[in-house]
Amino acid sequence: MTRSMLLLAHTGRPKTAEAARNAALRLQDAGVEVRLLAEEAEDVGISGELFDDGREAAQGAELVLVFGGDGTILRAAEVARDTGVPLLGVNLGHVGFLAEAELVDLDGTINRVLAGEYEVEQRMTIDVTATHEGRPLWSTWALNEASVEKASRARMLELVLEIDGRPLSRWGCDGVVAATPTGSTAYAFSAGGPVVWPTVEALMVVPISAHALFARPMVIADSSVIAMEVLASGATAMLACDGRRSTELPHGARVEVRRGSVPVPLAKVTRPRTFTDTLVDKFDLVVDGWRGRTSP
């Protein structure tokens, strides 16, 4: 049976298009069928099986190879999540926590992919619903986070936070982030939340610039339900998921966040590398004299 892989790239950058092209040629030389989105094919500059619809392109593929930053990988997750096809990201962005490989190791990564030397890790998602006076407003999902934020700078957002149906806090704030462990190194981290290892079964709640004595980030059970209600005494709000999909929230809107029913599979090339290694590399957390040192 012929192996097939979908290639997605942030083609607006020449460096990214070149990396995607080189990888595609390597795969084709090894007999792998390369699928491309029609809108990206010209920039990548190779021939392959072209698709207009991303979900159709991913269906039945072995892997989705993603070239770009975390934003490109989040776009790929939207394309491939319902198909169950794993994503393998090659980082050409800035931090790139979702990416498995760096550009400097592209040849080695492709060699491992061709040899089938990779594992698949299921990343938790969240399901997000918004209602108003009992009527549905919006329903979606996120890999990183859902954030409720004020829609304008003029006023603070006033909201009540509930956990498992019990009111926990009322805040005047710029917003609140509800995140997965994968999203703990994204928006939640920028807002002052903790870094949570992706294998931890938990959810996070991180207030943004809350004007309150108790406004600490919280790590809660993955079985809990987070609810945020927008009060009429403050600003109107926006609900955004993964920074890619958003909707307006009127006063009185209620947003519920719970563990997602469908995870996102991420492929990891087989090698002795942990999330701790990734954390050290991405944030350059090196203490002088300690790199490479092992415990006695």
Backbone hydrogen bonds, N-H to C=O, Kabsch-Sander energy under -0.5 kcal/mol:
donor,donor_aa,acceptor,acceptor_aa,energy
5,M,33,E,-2.5
6,L,63,L,-2.3
7,L,35,R,-2.5
8,L,6,L,-0.5
8,L,65,L,-2.9
10,H,67,F,-2.3
11,T,9,A,-1.6
13,R,10,H,-1.4
17,A,13,R,-2.3
18,E,14,P,-2.4
19,A,15,K,-1.9
20,A,16,T,-2.5
21,R,17,A,-2.4
22,N,18,E,-2.5
23,A,19,A,-2.2
24,A,20,A,-2.5
25,L,21,R,-2.4
26,R,22,N,-1.9
27,L,23,A,-2.3
28,Q,24,A,-2.7
29,D,25,L,-2.4
30,A,26,R,-1.2
31,G,28,Q,-1.7
32,V,27,L,-2.6
33,E,3,R,-3.4
35,R,5,M,-3.0
35,R,33,E,-0.5
36,L,49,E,-2.6
37,L,7,L,-0.5
38,A,51,F,-3.0
40,E,37,L,-1.8
41,A,37,L,-1.3
42,E,38,A,-0.6
44,V,40,E,-2.2
45,G,41,A,-2.6
46,I,41,A,-0.8
49,E,34,V,-2.0
50,L,48,G,-0.6
51,F,36,L,-1.9
54,G,52,D,-0.5
57,A,53,D,-1.9
58,A,54,G,-2.0
59,Q,55,R,-1.7
61,A,58,A,-2.4
62,E,4,S,-3.2
63,L,4,S,-0.6
64,V,86,P,-2.2
65,L,6,L,-2.9
65,L,63,L,-0.6
66,V,64,V,-0.5
66,V,88,L,-2.6
67,F,8,L,-2.6
68,G,66,V,-0.6
68,G,90,V,-2.1
73,I,69,G,-1.7
74,L,70,D,-2.5
75,R,71,G,-1.8
76,A,72,T,-2.2
77,A,73,I,-2.1
78,E,74,L,-1.6
79,V,75,R,-1.5
80,A,76,A,-2.7
81,R,77,A,-2.1
83,T,80,A,-1.3
84,G,80,A,-1.1
84,G,81,R,-0.8
85,V,80,A,-0.8
87,L,265,P,-2.2
88,L,64,V,-2.7
90,V,66,V,-3.4
91,N,89,G,-0.6
91,N,101,A,-3.3
92,L,68,G,-1.8
93,G,68,G,-0.7
99,A,96,G,-0.7
100,E,89,G,-1.6
101,A,89,G,-2.4
103,L,91,N,-0.9
105,D,102,E,-1.5
106,L,103,L,-1.9
109,T,105,D,-2.3
110,I,106,L,-2.7
111,N,107,D,-2.2
112,R,108,G,-2.0
113,V,109,T,-2.4
114,L,110,I,-2.7
115,A,111,N,-1.7
116,G,113,V,-1.3
117,E,112,R,-3.0
118,Y,116,G,-1.6
119,E,268,K,-3.5
121,E,266,L,-3.2
123,R,121,E,-0.6
123,R,264,V,-2.8
126,I,142,A,-2.4
127,D,258,R,-2.7
128,V,140,T,-2.7
129,T,256,E,-2.3
130,A,138,W,-2.8
131,T,254,R,-2.7
132,H,135,R,-2.6
133,E,252,G,-0.6
135,R,132,H,-1.9
137,L,130,A,-3.4
138,W,130,A,-1.6
140,T,128,V,-2.7
142,A,126,I,-2.0
146,A,178,A,-2.6
147,S,240,A,-2.9
148,V,176,V,-2.5
149,E,147,S,-0.6
149,E,238,M,-2.6
150,K,174,D,-2.2
151,A,236,T,-2.7
157,L,173,C,-3.1
159,L,157,L,-0.6
159,L,171,W,-2.3
160,V,229,E,-1.8
161,L,169,S,-3.1
162,E,227,A,-3.2
163,I,166,R,-2.1
164,D,225,V,-2.7
166,R,163,I,-1.6
168,L,161,L,-3.5
169,S,161,L,-1.4
171,W,159,L,-2.5
173,C,157,L,-2.7
173,C,171,W,-0.6
174,D,208,I,-2.6
175,G,208,I,-1.0
176,V,148,V,-2.2
177,V,206,V,-2.7
178,A,146,A,-3.0
179,A,177,V,-0.5
179,A,204,M,-2.1
180,T,144,N,-2.3
184,S,180,T,-0.5
184,S,181,P,-1.0
185,T,182,T,-0.9
186,A,183,G,-1.8
188,A,183,G,-0.8
190,S,186,A,-1.8
191,A,187,Y,-1.7
192,G,189,F,-1.7
193,G,188,A,-2.8
196,V,194,P,-0.6
200,V,197,W,-2.2
202,A,200,V,-1.3
203,L,220,I,-2.4
204,M,179,A,-2.5
205,V,218,M,-2.5
206,V,177,V,-2.9
208,I,175,G,-3.2
209,S,207,P,-0.6
211,H,172,G,-3.5
212,A,210,A,-1.4
215,A,213,L,-0.8
218,M,205,V,-2.7
220,I,203,L,-3.0
220,I,218,M,-0.5
222,D,201,E,-0.7
224,S,221,A,-1.5
226,I,224,S,-0.5
226,I,257,V,-2.8
227,A,162,E,-2.5
228,M,255,V,-2.4
229,E,160,V,-2.2
230,V,253,A,-2.5
231,L,158,E,-3.0
231,L,229,E,-0.6
234,G,231,L,-1.3
235,A,156,M,-2.4
237,A,249,L,-1.8
238,M,149,E,-2.9
239,L,247,T,-2.9
240,A,147,S,-2.6
240,A,238,M,-0.5
241,C,245,R,-3.0
242,D,145,E,-2.3
244,R,241,C,-2.1
245,R,241,C,-1.6
247,T,239,L,-2.0
249,L,237,A,-3.1
252,G,230,V,-3.0
253,A,250,P,-2.0
254,R,131,T,-2.9
255,V,228,M,-2.8
256,E,129,T,-2.8
257,V,226,I,-3.1
258,R,127,D,-2.0
259,R,222,D,-0.6
260,G,125,T,-3.3
264,V,123,R,-2.3
266,L,121,E,-3.0
267,A,87,L,-3.4
268,K,119,E,-3.4
270,T,117,E,-2.5
273,R,271,R,-2.3
278,T,274,T,-1.7
279,L,275,F,-2.6
280,V,276,T,-2.4
281,D,277,D,-2.4
282,K,278,T,-2.9
283,F,279,L,-2.1
284,D,280,V,-0.8
285,L,280,V,-1.4
286,V,284,D,-1.9
287,V,285,L,-0.5
288,D,286,V,-0.5
290,W,287,V,-2.5
291,R,287,V,-0.6
293,R,290,W,-2.1
